[in-house]
């Protein structure tokens, strides 16, 4: 009976520490910042200029 209880307590401890570790890792890592694409600004300006010329 004690052996069975010891196994259950050990498993519960592993779940508890696993959950705490997951929460710590989740808090530590932020999603990556959106990539800055300098060429996108150039394309946007060229498209806007083309729209102005087409009028």
Secondary structure as the mmCIF struct_conf table of DSSP 4:
data_model
#
loop_
_struct_conf.conf_type_id
_struct_conf.id
_struct_conf.beg_label_comp_id
_struct_conf.beg_label_asym_id
_struct_conf.beg_label_seq_id
_struct_conf.end_label_comp_id
_struct_conf.end_label_asym_id
_struct_conf.end_label_seq_id
HELX_RH_AL_P HELX_RH_AL_P1 UNK A 2 UNK A 28
HELX_LH_PP_P HELX_LH_PP_P1 UNK A 29 UNK A 36
HELX_RH_AL_P HELX_RH_AL_P2 UNK A 38 UNK A 54
#
